[in-house]
């Protein structure tokens, strides 16, 4: 079956219009960890309505166009701190840094290597992002946990 040239060009143009460019990211220091590979292969295809995007760096993920959520596995493990509040989502502790709000930075706590998730809260929900990422991040071994001020 032959397809006319104009129809073929239109089909290719339609396909290319739906393609999002690769998201340029830098890998974290410990991105080559086999544990980060365990996380990366389990990243979701979407977070809410934001489709996964291709990235150019090992142990990273990005969702949305424009990008609404970014993940880096292999960031430095945070030390105990009272500077950032701890939130627990699906059994995973996260330190929440809202210094650059509306861009929130969540760093896993008590797991090595650590995972950093940056959420543009103008368009995405931090809770939804962390919930969607929990099955992947939950593969990392637990080595500690947040404590409450009373604890």
Rosetta constraint file for C-alpha pairs under 8 A:
AtomPair CA 3 CA 7 HARMONIC 6.63 0.50
AtomPair CA 3 CA 8 HARMONIC 6.24 0.50
AtomPair CA 4 CA 8 HARMONIC 6.13 0.50
AtomPair CA 5 CA 9 HARMONIC 6.08 0.50
AtomPair CA 6 CA 10 HARMONIC 6.09 0.50
AtomPair CA 7 CA 11 HARMONIC 6.18 0.50
AtomPair CA 8 CA 12 HARMONIC 6.28 0.50
AtomPair CA 9 CA 13 HARMONIC 6.07 0.50
AtomPair CA 10 CA 14 HARMONIC 6.10 0.50
AtomPair CA 11 CA 15 HARMONIC 6.27 0.50
AtomPair CA 12 CA 16 HARMONIC 6.13 0.50
AtomPair CA 13 CA 17 HARMONIC 6.05 0.50
AtomPair CA 14 CA 18 HARMONIC 6.65 0.50
AtomPair CA 15 CA 19 HARMONIC 6.74 0.50
AtomPair CA 20 CA 53 HARMONIC 7.17 0.50
AtomPair CA 20 CA 65 HARMONIC 7.26 0.50
AtomPair CA 21 CA 54 HARMONIC 7.59 0.50
AtomPair CA 22 CA 53 HARMONIC 6.76 0.50
AtomPair CA 22 CA 54 HARMONIC 4.97 0.50
AtomPair CA 22 CA 55 HARMONIC 5.24 0.50
AtomPair CA 22 CA 56 HARMONIC 6.60 0.50
AtomPair CA 23 CA 53 HARMONIC 6.92 0.50
AtomPair CA 23 CA 54 HARMONIC 6.14 0.50
AtomPair CA 23 CA 55 HARMONIC 4.61 0.50
AtomPair CA 23 CA 56 HARMONIC 6.43 0.50
AtomPair CA 23 CA 62 HARMONIC 7.17 0.50
AtomPair CA 24 CA 55 HARMONIC 5.97 0.50
AtomPair CA 24 CA 56 HARMONIC 5.52 0.50
AtomPair CA 24 CA 57 HARMONIC 7.27 0.50
AtomPair CA 25 CA 55 HARMONIC 6.63 0.50
AtomPair CA 25 CA 56 HARMONIC 6.19 0.50
AtomPair CA 25 CA 57 HARMONIC 5.64 0.50
AtomPair CA 25 CA 60 HARMONIC 7.60 0.50
AtomPair CA 26 CA 56 HARMONIC 7.90 0.50
AtomPair CA 26 CA 57 HARMONIC 5.71 0.50
AtomPair CA 27 CA 31 HARMONIC 5.88 0.50
AtomPair CA 27 CA 57 HARMONIC 5.15 0.50
AtomPair CA 27 CA 58 HARMONIC 5.60 0.50
AtomPair CA 27 CA 59 HARMONIC 6.71 0.50
AtomPair CA 27 CA 60 HARMONIC 6.91 0.50
AtomPair CA 27 CA 72 HARMONIC 6.95 0.50
AtomPair CA 28 CA 59 HARMONIC 7.78 0.50
AtomPair CA 28 CA 72 HARMONIC 6.30 0.50
AtomPair CA 28 CA 73 HARMONIC 6.52 0.50
AtomPair CA 28 CA 74 HARMONIC 5.20 0.50
AtomPair CA 28 CA 75 HARMONIC 5.17 0.50
AtomPair CA 29 CA 74 HARMONIC 5.99 0.50
AtomPair CA 29 CA 75 HARMONIC 6.11 0.50
AtomPair CA 29 CA 76 HARMONIC 7.43 0.50
AtomPair CA 30 CA 73 HARMONIC 7.45 0.50
AtomPair CA 30 CA 74 HARMONIC 4.12 0.50
AtomPair CA 30 CA 75 HARMONIC 6.34 0.50
AtomPair CA 30 CA 76 HARMONIC 7.71 0.50
AtomPair CA 30 CA 113 HARMONIC 7.03 0.50
AtomPair CA 31 CA 36 HARMONIC 6.18 0.50
AtomPair CA 31 CA 58 HARMONIC 6.05 0.50
AtomPair CA 31 CA 59 HARMONIC 5.32 0.50
AtomPair CA 31 CA 72 HARMONIC 7.78 0.50
AtomPair CA 31 CA 73 HARMONIC 5.80 0.50
AtomPair CA 31 CA 74 HARMONIC 4.52 0.50
AtomPair CA 31 CA 75 HARMONIC 7.55 0.50
AtomPair CA 32 CA 36 HARMONIC 6.87 0.50
AtomPair CA 32 CA 37 HARMONIC 7.50 0.50
AtomPair CA 32 CA 58 HARMONIC 7.12 0.50
AtomPair CA 32 CA 59 HARMONIC 7.36 0.50
AtomPair CA 32 CA 74 HARMONIC 7.62 0.50
AtomPair CA 33 CA 37 HARMONIC 6.74 0.50
AtomPair CA 33 CA 74 HARMONIC 7.05 0.50
AtomPair CA 33 CA 113 HARMONIC 7.64 0.50
AtomPair CA 34 CA 38 HARMONIC 6.52 0.50
AtomPair CA 35 CA 39 HARMONIC 6.54 0.50
AtomPair CA 35 CA 113 HARMONIC 7.30 0.50
AtomPair CA 35 CA 139 HARMONIC 7.84 0.50
AtomPair CA 35 CA 140 HARMONIC 6.51 0.50
AtomPair CA 36 CA 40 HARMONIC 6.05 0.50
AtomPair CA 36 CA 59 HARMONIC 5.86 0.50
AtomPair CA 36 CA 73 HARMONIC 5.64 0.50
AtomPair CA 36 CA 74 HARMONIC 6.51 0.50
AtomPair CA 36 CA 113 HARMONIC 7.25 0.50
AtomPair CA 37 CA 41 HARMONIC 6.21 0.50
AtomPair CA 37 CA 59 HARMONIC 6.44 0.50
AtomPair CA 38 CA 42 HARMONIC 6.76 0.50
AtomPair CA 38 CA 136 HARMONIC 7.46 0.50
AtomPair CA 38 CA 139 HARMONIC 6.90 0.50
AtomPair CA 39 CA 43 HARMONIC 6.55 0.50
AtomPair CA 39 CA 59 HARMONIC 7.74 0.50
AtomPair CA 39 CA 73 HARMONIC 7.68 0.50
AtomPair CA 39 CA 136 HARMONIC 4.76 0.50
AtomPair CA 39 CA 137 HARMONIC 5.72 0.50
AtomPair CA 39 CA 139 HARMONIC 6.50 0.50
AtomPair CA 39 CA 140 HARMONIC 7.52 0.50
AtomPair CA 40 CA 59 HARMONIC 5.62 0.50
AtomPair CA 40 CA 60 HARMONIC 6.95 0.50
AtomPair CA 40 CA 61 HARMONIC 7.50 0.50
AtomPair CA 40 CA 73 HARMONIC 7.96 0.50
AtomPair CA 40 CA 136 HARMONIC 7.20 0.50
AtomPair CA 41 CA 136 HARMONIC 7.91 0.50
AtomPair CA 42 CA 135 HARMONIC 7.34 0.50
AtomPair CA 42 CA 136 HARMONIC 4.98 0.50
AtomPair CA 43 CA 61 HARMONIC 7.40 0.50
AtomPair CA 43 CA 133 HARMONIC 6.54 0.50
AtomPair CA 43 CA 136 HARMONIC 5.76 0.50
AtomPair CA 44 CA 52 HARMONIC 7.27 0.50
AtomPair CA 44 CA 132 HARMONIC 6.88 0.50
AtomPair CA 44 CA 133 HARMONIC 6.88 0.50
AtomPair CA 45 CA 51 HARMONIC 6.12 0.50
AtomPair CA 45 CA 52 HARMONIC 5.14 0.50
AtomPair CA 46 CA 50 HARMONIC 5.38 0.50
AtomPair CA 46 CA 51 HARMONIC 4.35 0.50
AtomPair CA 46 CA 52 HARMONIC 5.27 0.50
AtomPair CA 46 CA 63 HARMONIC 6.76 0.50
AtomPair CA 47 CA 51 HARMONIC 6.61 0.50
AtomPair CA 47 CA 52 HARMONIC 7.61 0.50
AtomPair CA 47 CA 63 HARMONIC 6.82 0.50
AtomPair CA 47 CA 128 HARMONIC 7.22 0.50
AtomPair CA 47 CA 129 HARMONIC 5.98 0.50
AtomPair CA 47 CA 132 HARMONIC 6.07 0.50
AtomPair CA 48 CA 128 HARMONIC 7.12 0.50
AtomPair CA 48 CA 129 HARMONIC 7.75 0.50
AtomPair CA 49 CA 64 HARMONIC 7.80 0.50
AtomPair CA 50 CA 63 HARMONIC 5.33 0.50
AtomPair CA 50 CA 64 HARMONIC 4.26 0.50
AtomPair CA 50 CA 65 HARMONIC 7.40 0.50
AtomPair CA 50 CA 68 HARMONIC 7.46 0.50
AtomPair CA 51 CA 63 HARMONIC 5.28 0.50
AtomPair CA 51 CA 64 HARMONIC 5.35 0.50
AtomPair CA 51 CA 65 HARMONIC 7.95 0.50
AtomPair CA 52 CA 61 HARMONIC 7.32 0.50
AtomPair CA 52 CA 62 HARMONIC 5.82 0.50
AtomPair CA 52 CA 63 HARMONIC 4.30 0.50
AtomPair CA 52 CA 64 HARMONIC 6.52 0.50
AtomPair CA 53 CA 61 HARMONIC 7.15 0.50
AtomPair CA 53 CA 62 HARMONIC 5.32 0.50
AtomPair CA 53 CA 63 HARMONIC 5.43 0.50
AtomPair CA 53 CA 64 HARMONIC 6.95 0.50
AtomPair CA 54 CA 61 HARMONIC 7.41 0.50
AtomPair CA 54 CA 62 HARMONIC 7.13 0.50
AtomPair CA 55 CA 60 HARMONIC 6.74 0.50
AtomPair CA 55 CA 61 HARMONIC 6.40 0.50
AtomPair CA 55 CA 62 HARMONIC 6.84 0.50
AtomPair CA 59 CA 72 HARMONIC 6.07 0.50
AtomPair CA 59 CA 73 HARMONIC 5.32 0.50
AtomPair CA 59 CA 74 HARMONIC 7.43 0.50
AtomPair CA 60 CA 70 HARMONIC 7.37 0.50
AtomPair CA 60 CA 71 HARMONIC 5.26 0.50
AtomPair CA 60 CA 72 HARMONIC 4.61 0.50
AtomPair CA 60 CA 73 HARMONIC 6.27 0.50
AtomPair CA 61 CA 70 HARMONIC 5.67 0.50
AtomPair CA 61 CA 71 HARMONIC 4.87 0.50
AtomPair CA 61 CA 72 HARMONIC 6.78 0.50
AtomPair CA 62 CA 67 HARMONIC 6.50 0.50
AtomPair CA 62 CA 68 HARMONIC 7.60 0.50
AtomPair CA 62 CA 69 HARMONIC 5.62 0.50
AtomPair CA 62 CA 70 HARMONIC 4.43 0.50
AtomPair CA 62 CA 71 HARMONIC 6.30 0.50
AtomPair CA 63 CA 67 HARMONIC 5.63 0.50
AtomPair CA 63 CA 68 HARMONIC 5.96 0.50
AtomPair CA 63 CA 69 HARMONIC 5.24 0.50
AtomPair CA 63 CA 70 HARMONIC 6.61 0.50
AtomPair CA 64 CA 68 HARMONIC 5.25 0.50
AtomPair CA 64 CA 69 HARMONIC 6.97 0.50
AtomPair CA 68 CA 119 HARMONIC 5.92 0.50
AtomPair CA 68 CA 120 HARMONIC 5.18 0.50
AtomPair CA 68 CA 121 HARMONIC 7.92 0.50
AtomPair CA 68 CA 123 HARMONIC 6.54 0.50
AtomPair CA 68 CA 124 HARMONIC 6.11 0.50
AtomPair CA 69 CA 117 HARMONIC 6.94 0.50
AtomPair CA 69 CA 118 HARMONIC 5.65 0.50
AtomPair CA 69 CA 119 HARMONIC 4.67 0.50
AtomPair CA 69 CA 120 HARMONIC 6.49 0.50
AtomPair CA 69 CA 124 HARMONIC 7.42 0.50
AtomPair CA 69 CA 129 HARMONIC 7.33 0.50
AtomPair CA 70 CA 117 HARMONIC 5.60 0.50
AtomPair CA 70 CA 118 HARMONIC 5.17 0.50
AtomPair CA 70 CA 119 HARMONIC 6.73 0.50
AtomPair CA 71 CA 115 HARMONIC 7.03 0.50
AtomPair CA 71 CA 116 HARMONIC 5.66 0.50
AtomPair CA 71 CA 117 HARMONIC 4.51 0.50
AtomPair CA 71 CA 118 HARMONIC 6.54 0.50
AtomPair CA 72 CA 115 HARMONIC 5.72 0.50
AtomPair CA 72 CA 116 HARMONIC 5.19 0.50
AtomPair CA 72 CA 117 HARMONIC 6.57 0.50
AtomPair CA 73 CA 113 HARMONIC 6.90 0.50
AtomPair CA 73 CA 114 HARMONIC 6.16 0.50
AtomPair CA 73 CA 115 HARMONIC 4.38 0.50
AtomPair CA 73 CA 116 HARMONIC 6.41 0.50
AtomPair CA 74 CA 112 HARMONIC 7.83 0.50
AtomPair CA 74 CA 113 HARMONIC 4.94 0.50
AtomPair CA 74 CA 114 HARMONIC 5.45 0.50
AtomPair CA 74 CA 115 HARMONIC 6.07 0.50
AtomPair CA 75 CA 113 HARMONIC 6.63 0.50
AtomPair CA 75 CA 114 HARMONIC 5.29 0.50
AtomPair CA 75 CA 115 HARMONIC 5.98 0.50
AtomPair CA 75 CA 116 HARMONIC 6.63 0.50
AtomPair CA 76 CA 113 HARMONIC 7.03 0.50
AtomPair CA 76 CA 114 HARMONIC 6.12 0.50
AtomPair CA 77 CA 108 HARMONIC 7.94 0.50
AtomPair CA 77 CA 109 HARMONIC 7.17 0.50
AtomPair CA 77 CA 110 HARMONIC 7.80 0.50
AtomPair CA 77 CA 111 HARMONIC 7.33 0.50
AtomPair CA 77 CA 112 HARMONIC 6.18 0.50
AtomPair CA 77 CA 113 HARMONIC 6.29 0.50
AtomPair CA 77 CA 114 HARMONIC 5.06 0.50
AtomPair CA 78 CA 107 HARMONIC 7.64 0.50
AtomPair CA 78 CA 109 HARMONIC 6.52 0.50
AtomPair CA 78 CA 114 HARMONIC 7.63 0.50
AtomPair CA 84 CA 95 HARMONIC 5.76 0.50
AtomPair CA 84 CA 96 HARMONIC 5.69 0.50
AtomPair CA 84 CA 97 HARMONIC 5.84 0.50
AtomPair CA 85 CA 95 HARMONIC 5.72 0.50
AtomPair CA 85 CA 96 HARMONIC 5.66 0.50
AtomPair CA 85 CA 97 HARMONIC 7.66 0.50
AtomPair CA 86 CA 93 HARMONIC 6.49 0.50
AtomPair CA 86 CA 94 HARMONIC 5.47 0.50
AtomPair CA 86 CA 95 HARMONIC 4.55 0.50
AtomPair CA 86 CA 96 HARMONIC 6.20 0.50
AtomPair CA 86 CA 146 HARMONIC 6.51 0.50
AtomPair CA 87 CA 93 HARMONIC 5.76 0.50
AtomPair CA 87 CA 94 HARMONIC 5.28 0.50
AtomPair CA 87 CA 95 HARMONIC 6.43 0.50
AtomPair CA 87 CA 96 HARMONIC 7.08 0.50
AtomPair CA 88 CA 92 HARMONIC 5.35 0.50
AtomPair CA 88 CA 93 HARMONIC 4.38 0.50
AtomPair CA 88 CA 94 HARMONIC 6.10 0.50
AtomPair CA 89 CA 93 HARMONIC 6.57 0.50
AtomPair CA 89 CA 94 HARMONIC 7.69 0.50
AtomPair CA 89 CA 127 HARMONIC 7.36 0.50
AtomPair CA 89 CA 130 HARMONIC 6.60 0.50
AtomPair CA 89 CA 131 HARMONIC 6.31 0.50
AtomPair CA 89 CA 134 HARMONIC 7.56 0.50
AtomPair CA 90 CA 131 HARMONIC 6.38 0.50
AtomPair CA 90 CA 134 HARMONIC 6.28 0.50
AtomPair CA 91 CA 138 HARMONIC 7.99 0.50
AtomPair CA 92 CA 108 HARMONIC 7.15 0.50
AtomPair CA 92 CA 109 HARMONIC 7.72 0.50
AtomPair CA 92 CA 134 HARMONIC 7.08 0.50
AtomPair CA 92 CA 137 HARMONIC 7.90 0.50
AtomPair CA 92 CA 138 HARMONIC 6.82 0.50
AtomPair CA 93 CA 108 HARMONIC 5.82 0.50
AtomPair CA 93 CA 109 HARMONIC 5.29 0.50
AtomPair CA 93 CA 110 HARMONIC 7.09 0.50
AtomPair CA 93 CA 145 HARMONIC 6.57 0.50
AtomPair CA 93 CA 146 HARMONIC 6.48 0.50
AtomPair CA 94 CA 106 HARMONIC 5.71 0.50
AtomPair CA 94 CA 107 HARMONIC 5.26 0.50
AtomPair CA 94 CA 108 HARMONIC 4.36 0.50
AtomPair CA 94 CA 109 HARMONIC 5.33 0.50
AtomPair CA 95 CA 106 HARMONIC 5.44 0.50
AtomPair CA 95 CA 107 HARMONIC 5.17 0.50
AtomPair CA 95 CA 108 HARMONIC 6.34 0.50
AtomPair CA 95 CA 109 HARMONIC 6.45 0.50
AtomPair CA 96 CA 104 HARMONIC 6.91 0.50
AtomPair CA 96 CA 105 HARMONIC 5.91 0.50
AtomPair CA 96 CA 106 HARMONIC 4.70 0.50
AtomPair CA 96 CA 107 HARMONIC 6.80 0.50
AtomPair CA 97 CA 104 HARMONIC 5.87 0.50
AtomPair CA 97 CA 105 HARMONIC 5.07 0.50
AtomPair CA 97 CA 106 HARMONIC 6.30 0.50
AtomPair CA 98 CA 102 HARMONIC 7.30 0.50
AtomPair CA 98 CA 103 HARMONIC 6.87 0.50
AtomPair CA 98 CA 104 HARMONIC 4.92 0.50
AtomPair CA 98 CA 105 HARMONIC 6.59 0.50
AtomPair CA 99 CA 104 HARMONIC 7.49 0.50
AtomPair CA 100 CA 104 HARMONIC 6.57 0.50
AtomPair CA 101 CA 121 HARMONIC 7.72 0.50
AtomPair CA 102 CA 120 HARMONIC 5.99 0.50
AtomPair CA 102 CA 121 HARMONIC 5.26 0.50
AtomPair CA 102 CA 122 HARMONIC 6.17 0.50
AtomPair CA 103 CA 118 HARMONIC 6.66 0.50
AtomPair CA 103 CA 119 HARMONIC 5.61 0.50
AtomPair CA 103 CA 120 HARMONIC 4.54 0.50
AtomPair CA 103 CA 121 HARMONIC 5.92 0.50
AtomPair CA 103 CA 122 HARMONIC 7.91 0.50
AtomPair CA 104 CA 118 HARMONIC 5.63 0.50
AtomPair CA 104 CA 119 HARMONIC 5.25 0.50
AtomPair CA 104 CA 120 HARMONIC 6.51 0.50
AtomPair CA 104 CA 121 HARMONIC 6.85 0.50
AtomPair CA 104 CA 126 HARMONIC 7.62 0.50
AtomPair CA 105 CA 116 HARMONIC 6.81 0.50
AtomPair CA 105 CA 117 HARMONIC 5.77 0.50
AtomPair CA 105 CA 118 HARMONIC 4.50 0.50
AtomPair CA 105 CA 119 HARMONIC 6.53 0.50
AtomPair CA 106 CA 116 HARMONIC 5.63 0.50
AtomPair CA 106 CA 117 HARMONIC 5.08 0.50
AtomPair CA 106 CA 118 HARMONIC 6.28 0.50
AtomPair CA 107 CA 114 HARMONIC 6.77 0.50
AtomPair CA 107 CA 115 HARMONIC 5.65 0.50
AtomPair CA 107 CA 116 HARMONIC 4.40 0.50
AtomPair CA 107 CA 117 HARMONIC 6.38 0.50
AtomPair CA 108 CA 114 HARMONIC 5.47 0.50
AtomPair CA 108 CA 115 HARMONIC 5.29 0.50
AtomPair CA 108 CA 116 HARMONIC 6.49 0.50
AtomPair CA 109 CA 114 HARMONIC 6.92 0.50
AtomPair CA 109 CA 144 HARMONIC 7.20 0.50
AtomPair CA 109 CA 145 HARMONIC 6.60 0.50
AtomPair CA 109 CA 146 HARMONIC 7.13 0.50
AtomPair CA 110 CA 114 HARMONIC 7.94 0.50
AtomPair CA 110 CA 142 HARMONIC 5.77 0.50
AtomPair CA 110 CA 143 HARMONIC 4.96 0.50
AtomPair CA 110 CA 144 HARMONIC 3.90 0.50
AtomPair CA 110 CA 145 HARMONIC 5.10 0.50
AtomPair CA 110 CA 146 HARMONIC 7.47 0.50
AtomPair CA 111 CA 140 HARMONIC 6.08 0.50
AtomPair CA 111 CA 141 HARMONIC 5.82 0.50
AtomPair CA 111 CA 142 HARMONIC 4.99 0.50
AtomPair CA 111 CA 143 HARMONIC 5.49 0.50
AtomPair CA 111 CA 144 HARMONIC 6.82 0.50
AtomPair CA 112 CA 140 HARMONIC 6.79 0.50
AtomPair CA 112 CA 141 HARMONIC 6.91 0.50
AtomPair CA 112 CA 142 HARMONIC 7.66 0.50
AtomPair CA 112 CA 143 HARMONIC 7.30 0.50
AtomPair CA 113 CA 140 HARMONIC 7.45 0.50
AtomPair CA 115 CA 137 HARMONIC 7.40 0.50
AtomPair CA 117 CA 130 HARMONIC 7.95 0.50
AtomPair CA 119 CA 124 HARMONIC 6.56 0.50
AtomPair CA 119 CA 125 HARMONIC 7.32 0.50
AtomPair CA 119 CA 126 HARMONIC 5.95 0.50
AtomPair CA 119 CA 129 HARMONIC 7.62 0.50
AtomPair CA 120 CA 124 HARMONIC 5.87 0.50
AtomPair CA 120 CA 125 HARMONIC 7.93 0.50
AtomPair CA 121 CA 125 HARMONIC 5.80 0.50
AtomPair CA 121 CA 126 HARMONIC 6.72 0.50
AtomPair CA 124 CA 128 HARMONIC 7.76 0.50
AtomPair CA 124 CA 129 HARMONIC 7.55 0.50
AtomPair CA 125 CA 129 HARMONIC 6.17 0.50
AtomPair CA 126 CA 130 HARMONIC 6.11 0.50
AtomPair CA 127 CA 131 HARMONIC 6.02 0.50
AtomPair CA 128 CA 132 HARMONIC 6.11 0.50
AtomPair CA 129 CA 133 HARMONIC 6.19 0.50
AtomPair CA 130 CA 134 HARMONIC 5.94 0.50
AtomPair CA 133 CA 137 HARMONIC 6.13 0.50
AtomPair CA 134 CA 138 HARMONIC 5.45 0.50
AtomPair CA 135 CA 139 HARMONIC 6.94 0.50
AtomPair CA 147 CA 151 HARMONIC 5.65 0.50
